[in-house]
Amino acid sequence: MNVQITRGPTARRTVRFILIDPEAQEVFLAGSFNNWNPTKTPLTDIGHGHWVAEVVLPSGHHEYQFVVDGRWIHDRSASRLVDNPFGGINSVVEIDGSVRNSSSQTNPAPV
């Protein structure tokens, strides 16, 4: 999985979550930003097992997992992981609140 962060003129950022899993039938994103709802944020299959979702997030610390065919999995390529209270691992994306006129990528996806 890759996370791309596009910095805009406000403290909110568009984050592109990408999961590569050619065997997946359906993929969702669950996290602190959507009340850990396992079906609220679907990823779109753009072909060849590449699943993508763009989410606008406020600045701060956000934990998440993918829900792949009903199984909760952490992002294996996340730059930061934390233990969760259920004995598993959550992935973390940090959104910087500063205002800049530039773009930044974390673990950029292949184009």
MDTraj code that builds the backbone (N, CA, C; nanometers):
import mdtraj as md
import numpy as np

residues = "MET ASN VAL GLN ILE THR ARG GLY PRO THR ALA ARG ARG THR VAL ARG PHE ILE LEU ILE ASP PRO GLU ALA GLN GLU VAL PHE LEU ALA GLY SER PHE ASN ASN TRP ASN PRO THR LYS THR PRO LEU THR ASP ILE GLY HIS GLY HIS TRP VAL ALA GLU VAL VAL LEU PRO SER GLY HIS HIS GLU TYR GLN PHE VAL VAL ASP GLY ARG TRP ILE HIS ASP ARG SER ALA SER ARG LEU VAL ASP ASN PRO PHE GLY GLY ILE ASN SER VAL VAL GLU ILE ASP GLY SER VAL ARG ASN SER SER SER GLN THR ASN PRO ALA PRO VAL".split()
xyz = np.array([
    [0.0846, -0.1159, 0.0000],
    [0.0000, 0.0000, 0.0000],
    [0.0885, 0.1213, 0.0000],
    [0.0405, 0.2247, -0.0619],
    [0.1097, 0.3517, -0.0654],
    [0.0141, 0.4602, -0.0219],
    [0.0691, 0.5641, 0.0359],
    [-0.0102, 0.6799, 0.0744],
    [0.0508, 0.8007, 0.0074],
    [-0.0311, 0.8770, -0.0652],
    [0.0140, 1.0016, -0.1255],
    [-0.0636, 1.1140, -0.0611],
    [0.0081, 1.2187, -0.0196],
    [-0.0555, 1.3325, 0.0452],
    [-0.0375, 1.4546, -0.0427],
    [-0.1495, 1.5174, -0.0795],
    [-0.1462, 1.6396, -0.1579],
    [-0.1759, 1.7555, -0.0651],
    [-0.0839, 1.8477, -0.0562],
    [-0.1004, 1.9609, 0.0331],
    [-0.1763, 2.0718, -0.0379],
    [-0.2800, 2.1204, 0.0251],
    [-0.3603, 2.2293, -0.0290],
    [-0.3398, 2.3545, 0.0536],
    [-0.4220, 2.4561, 0.0285],
    [-0.4055, 2.5833, 0.0984],
    [-0.4652, 2.5851, 0.2391],
    [-0.5192, 2.4740, 0.2875],
    [-0.5772, 2.4692, 0.4214],
    [-0.5133, 2.3572, 0.5006],
    [-0.5604, 2.3400, 0.6239],
    [-0.5066, 2.2353, 0.7107],
    [-0.5640, 2.0984, 0.6759],
    [-0.6504, 2.0907, 0.5759],
    [-0.7040, 1.9622, 0.5301],
    [-0.6224, 1.9162, 0.4102],
    [-0.6020, 1.7855, 0.4007],
    [-0.5211, 1.7288, 0.2937],
    [-0.5956, 1.6144, 0.2266],
    [-0.5772, 1.6021, 0.0964],
    [-0.6286, 1.4868, 0.0250],
    [-0.5238, 1.3771, 0.0317],
    [-0.5644, 1.2630, 0.0836],
    [-0.4733, 1.1500, 0.0992],
    [-0.5220, 1.0384, 0.0080],
    [-0.4331, 0.9886, -0.0751],
    [-0.4655, 0.8766, -0.1639],
    [-0.4090, 0.7487, -0.1031],
    [-0.4991, 0.6570, -0.0711],
    [-0.4618, 0.5272, -0.0180],
    [-0.4641, 0.4272, -0.1330],
    [-0.3578, 0.3493, -0.1459],
    [-0.3474, 0.2520, -0.2535],
    [-0.3078, 0.1165, -0.1952],
    [-0.3834, 0.0156, -0.2316],
    [-0.3531, -0.1210, -0.1911],
    [-0.3383, -0.2039, -0.3180],
    [-0.2365, -0.2862, -0.3246],
    [-0.2195, -0.3766, -0.4376],
    [-0.2461, -0.5180, -0.3891],
    [-0.3548, -0.5755, -0.4405],
    [-0.3927, -0.7118, -0.4055],
    [-0.4763, -0.7687, -0.5206],
    [-0.4131, -0.8402, -0.6131],
    [-0.4854, -0.8933, -0.7286],
    [-0.5944, -0.9947, -0.6939],
    [-0.5883, -1.0532, -0.5754],
    [-0.6869, -1.1536, -0.5364],
    [-0.8102, -1.0929, -0.4698],
    [-0.8042, -0.9666, -0.4309],
    [-0.9139, -0.9040, -0.3560],
    [-1.0393, -0.8890, -0.4414],
    [-1.1532, -0.9088, -0.3777],
    [-1.2832, -0.8896, -0.4428],
    [-1.3458, -0.7558, -0.4031],
    [-1.3224, -0.7135, -0.2775],
    [-1.3672, -0.5825, -0.2318],
    [-1.2744, -0.5347, -0.1212],
    [-1.2494, -0.4031, -0.1220],
    [-1.1566, -0.3440, -0.0263],
    [-1.2182, -0.2160, 0.0280],
    [-1.2088, -0.1995, 0.1586],
    [-1.2559, -0.0785, 0.2255],
    [-1.1438, -0.0240, 0.3133],
    [-1.1577, 0.1020, 0.3510],
    [-1.0640, 0.1685, 0.4406],
    [-1.1400, 0.2034, 0.5673],
    [-1.0908, 0.1587, 0.6819],
    [-1.1519, 0.1909, 0.8108],
    [-1.0464, 0.2586, 0.8963],
    [-1.0876, 0.3642, 0.9667],
    [-0.9894, 0.4333, 1.0477],
    [-1.0511, 0.5301, 1.1453],
    [-0.9644, 0.5969, 1.2172],
    [-1.0091, 0.6941, 1.3171],
    [-1.0864, 0.8080, 1.2519],
    [-1.0670, 0.8309, 1.1234],
    [-1.1326, 0.9395, 1.0505],
    [-1.2741, 0.9039, 1.0041],
    [-1.3151, 0.7766, 1.0117],
    [-1.4524, 0.7393, 0.9749],
    [-1.5178, 0.6488, 1.0800],
    [-1.4768, 0.6679, 1.2050],
    [-1.5317, 0.5907, 1.3180],
    [-1.5100, 0.4404, 1.3027],
    [-1.4030, 0.4018, 1.2341],
    [-1.3667, 0.2621, 1.2142],
    [-1.4797, 0.1834, 1.1472],
    [-1.5559, 0.2515, 1.0641],
    [-1.6651, 0.1864, 0.9921],
    [-1.6061, 0.1014, 0.8784],
    [-1.6255, -0.0306, 0.8812],
    [-1.5596, -0.1185, 0.7839],
    [-1.6201, -0.1162, 0.6439],
    [-1.7287, -0.0403, 0.6226],
    [-1.7888, -0.0343, 0.4887],
    [-1.8144, 0.1086, 0.4407],
    [-1.7722, 0.2075, 0.5162],
    [-1.8027, 0.3469, 0.4802],
    [-1.7157, 0.4002, 0.3667],
    [-1.5902, 0.3560, 0.3575],
    [-1.4967, 0.4133, 0.2608],
    [-1.4425, 0.3032, 0.1694],
    [-1.5116, 0.2790, 0.0572],
    [-1.4650, 0.1746, -0.0348],
    [-1.3470, 0.2228, -0.1185],
    [-1.2594, 0.1301, -0.1537],
    [-1.1550, 0.1574, -0.2513],
    [-1.2066, 0.1101, -0.3865],
    [-1.1618, 0.1747, -0.4920],
    [-1.2023, 0.1415, -0.6278],
    [-1.0937, 0.0581, -0.6945],
    [-1.1350, -0.0496, -0.7572],
    [-1.0425, -0.1343, -0.8323],
    [-1.0158, -0.0646, -0.9651],
    [-0.8928, -0.0154, -0.9843],
    [-0.8595, 0.0546, -1.1087],
    [-0.7880, -0.0380, -1.2074],
    [-0.7839, -0.1653, -1.1769],
    [-0.7264, -0.2638, -1.2680],
    [-0.5984, -0.3252, -1.2163],
    [-0.5755, -0.4486, -1.2553],
    [-0.4541, -0.5228, -1.2208],
    [-0.4304, -0.5304, -1.0701],
    [-0.5402, -0.5369, -0.9931],
    [-0.5285, -0.5517, -0.8489],
    [-0.4913, -0.4260, -0.7738],
    [-0.4985, -0.3110, -0.8388],
    [-0.4694, -0.1829, -0.7729],
    [-0.6006, -0.1218, -0.7243],
    [-0.6095, -0.1004, -0.5948],
    [-0.7273, -0.0448, -0.5296],
    [-0.6926, 0.0936, -0.4766],
    [-0.7813, 0.1928, -0.4992],
    [-0.7504, 0.3317, -0.4649],
    [-0.8703, 0.3994, -0.3990],
    [-0.8412, 0.4830, -0.2992],
    [-0.9414, 0.5724, -0.2403],
    [-0.8721, 0.7035, -0.2054],
    [-0.9417, 0.8136, -0.2302],
    [-0.8920, 0.9449, -0.1883],
    [-0.9819, 0.9965, -0.0779],
    [-0.9187, 1.0397, 0.0318],
    [-0.9915, 1.0853, 0.1495],
    [-0.9334, 1.2197, 0.1915],
    [-1.0216, 1.3161, 0.2180],
    [-0.9766, 1.4458, 0.2687],
    [-0.9714, 1.4363, 0.4203],
    [-0.8521, 1.4607, 0.4758],
    [-0.8321, 1.4479, 0.6203],
    [-0.7842, 1.5792, 0.6801],
    [-0.8277, 1.6095, 0.8015],
    [-0.7747, 1.7270, 0.8711],
    [-0.6347, 1.6968, 0.9233],
    [-0.5656, 1.8011, 0.9638],
    [-0.4321, 1.7803, 1.0194],
    [-0.4423, 1.6954, 1.1460],
    [-0.3368, 1.6202, 1.1714],
    [-0.3333, 1.5381, 1.2915],
    [-0.2907, 1.3956, 1.2644],
    [-0.3087, 1.3126, 1.3660],
    [-0.2693, 1.1717, 1.3697],
    [-0.3907, 1.0878, 1.3326],
    [-0.3781, 1.0042, 1.2298],
    [-0.4898, 0.9204, 1.1856],
    [-0.4432, 0.7753, 1.1752],
    [-0.5165, 0.6863, 1.2417],
    [-0.4874, 0.5437, 1.2346],
    [-0.5880, 0.4778, 1.1419],
    [-0.5436, 0.3711, 1.0734],
    [-0.6317, 0.3053, 0.9777],
    [-0.5904, 0.1608, 0.9540],
    [-0.6819, 0.0862, 0.8931],
    [-0.6571, -0.0481, 0.8424],
    [-0.7387, -0.0652, 0.7155],
    [-0.6973, -0.1597, 0.6334],
    [-0.7769, -0.1999, 0.5183],
    [-0.8657, -0.3154, 0.5606],
    [-0.9827, -0.3232, 0.5000],
    [-1.0708, -0.4377, 0.5192],
    [-1.0821, -0.5043, 0.3818],
    [-1.0115, -0.6154, 0.3656],
    [-1.0007, -0.6849, 0.2374],
    [-1.0825, -0.8131, 0.2456],
    [-1.1915, -0.8156, 0.1704],
    [-1.2805, -0.9324, 0.1710],
    [-1.3167, -0.9734, 0.3142],
    [-1.3445, -0.8731, 0.3960],
    [-1.3869, -0.8965, 0.5343],
    [-1.2749, -0.9117, 0.6353],
    [-1.1499, -0.9180, 0.5902],
    [-1.0356, -0.9325, 0.6813],
    [-0.9708, -0.7968, 0.7046],
    [-0.9455, -0.7639, 0.8309],
    [-0.8787, -0.6390, 0.8671],
    [-0.7279, -0.6604, 0.8570],
    [-0.6597, -0.5746, 0.7809],
    [-0.5146, -0.5854, 0.7677],
    [-0.4517, -0.4467, 0.7763],
    [-0.3332, -0.4412, 0.8334],
    [-0.2619, -0.3139, 0.8385],
    [-0.1899, -0.2912, 0.7063],
    [-0.1487, -0.1710, 0.6851],
    [-0.0757, -0.1316, 0.5648],
    [0.0702, -0.1728, 0.5828],
    [0.1129, -0.2733, 0.5099],
    [0.2478, -0.3273, 0.5269],
    [0.3569, -0.2295, 0.4847],
    [0.3214, -0.1295, 0.4050],
    [0.4236, -0.0328, 0.3618],
    [0.4135, 0.1002, 0.4346],
    [0.3297, 0.1077, 0.5371],
    [0.3180, 0.2326, 0.6137],
    [0.4490, 0.2645, 0.6832],
    [0.4816, 0.3916, 0.6895],
    [0.6064, 0.4306, 0.7546],
    [0.5958, 0.4251, 0.9074],
    [0.4711, 0.4178, 0.9578],
    [0.4533, 0.4103, 1.1027],
    [0.3385, 0.3163, 1.1356],
    [0.3603, 0.2303, 1.2343],
    [0.2598, 0.1371, 1.2833],
    [0.2484, 0.1516, 1.4338],
    [0.1285, 0.1268, 1.4877],
    [0.1081, 0.1290, 1.6322],
    [0.0230, 0.0080, 1.6712],
    [0.0423, -0.0389, 1.7939],
    [-0.0409, -0.1464, 1.8463],
    [-0.1813, -0.0930, 1.8709],
    [-0.2814, -0.1771, 1.8455],
    [-0.4178, -0.1361, 1.8783],
    [-0.4676, -0.2165, 1.9986],
    [-0.5791, -0.1764, 2.0606],
    [-0.6250, -0.2432, 2.1832],
    [-0.6804, -0.3837, 2.1611],
    [-0.6857, -0.4294, 2.0360],
    [-0.7396, -0.5622, 2.0068],
    [-0.6303, -0.6640, 1.9774],
    [-0.5047, -0.6263, 2.0029],
    [-0.3933, -0.7170, 1.9810],
    [-0.3391, -0.7142, 1.8395],
    [-0.3872, -0.6205, 1.7602],
    [-0.3407, -0.6079, 1.6223],
    [-0.2555, -0.4835, 1.6037],
    [-0.2386, -0.4473, 1.4785],
    [-0.1540, -0.3337, 1.4430],
    [-0.2341, -0.2385, 1.3546],
    [-0.2259, -0.1096, 1.3842],
    [-0.2851, -0.0069, 1.2991],
    [-0.1751, 0.0667, 1.2248],
    [-0.2060, 0.1083, 1.1047],
    [-0.1166, 0.1939, 1.0274],
    [-0.1480, 0.3387, 1.0645],
    [-0.0496, 0.4260, 1.0463],
    [-0.0657, 0.5663, 1.0855],
    [-0.0276, 0.6564, 0.9691],
    [-0.1080, 0.7599, 0.9481],
    [-0.0718, 0.8677, 0.8574],
    [-0.0828, 0.9973, 0.9378],
    [0.0212, 1.0785, 0.9313],
    [0.0254, 1.2072, 1.0004],
    [0.0066, 1.3170, 0.8974],
    [-0.0879, 1.4057, 0.9227],
    [-0.1138, 1.5177, 0.8336],
    [-0.0634, 1.6445, 0.9004],
    [0.0322, 1.7092, 0.8356],
    [0.0914, 1.8333, 0.8842],
    [-0.0092, 1.9463, 0.8655],
    [-0.0294, 2.0275, 0.9668],
    [-0.1264, 2.1353, 0.9601],
    [-0.0748, 2.2648, 0.9022],
    [0.0522, 2.2697, 0.8657],
    [0.1053, 2.3958, 0.8144],
    [0.0556, 2.4213, 0.6724],
    [0.0497, 2.5482, 0.6357],
    [0.0043, 2.5876, 0.5035],
    [0.1258, 2.6066, 0.4150],
    [0.1268, 2.5361, 0.3006],
    [0.2387, 2.5449, 0.2077],
    [0.1856, 2.5426, 0.0658],
    [0.2620, 2.5937, -0.0264],
    [0.2289, 2.5847, -0.1686],
    [0.3220, 2.4843, -0.2338],
    [0.3133, 2.3605, -0.1912],
    [0.3957, 2.2547, -0.2474],
    [0.3196, 2.1245, -0.2332],
    [0.3751, 2.0198, -0.2889],
    [0.3131, 1.8896, -0.2692],
    [0.4192, 1.7946, -0.2148],
    [0.3727, 1.6989, -0.1389],
    [0.4622, 1.6024, -0.0766],
    [0.4002, 1.4653, -0.0906],
    [0.4827, 1.3630, -0.1014],
    [0.4331, 1.2265, -0.1103],
    [0.5053, 1.1404, -0.0082],
    [0.4299, 1.0529, 0.0533],
    [0.4854, 0.9537, 0.1436],
    [0.4661, 0.8188, 0.0769],
    [0.5710, 0.7429, 0.0590],
    [0.5647, 0.6152, -0.0092],
    [0.4898, 0.6302, -0.1416],
    [0.5412, 0.7104, -0.2359],
    [0.4669, 0.7368, -0.3579],
    [0.4370, 0.6093, -0.4367],
    [0.3195, 0.6091, -0.4976],
    [0.2782, 0.4941, -0.5768],
    [0.3460, 0.4974, -0.7115],
    [0.3734, 0.3795, -0.7669],
    [0.4294, 0.3775, -0.9015],
    [0.3276, 0.4304, -1.0011],
    [0.3747, 0.5015, -1.1001],
    [0.2843, 0.5588, -1.2003],
    [0.2959, 0.4810, -1.3288],
])
top = md.Topology()
chain = top.add_chain()
for i, resn in enumerate(residues, 1):
    res = top.add_residue(resn, chain, resSeq=i)
    for name in ("N", "CA", "C"):
        top.add_atom(name, md.element.get_by_symbol(name[0]), res)
traj = md.Trajectory(xyz[None], top)
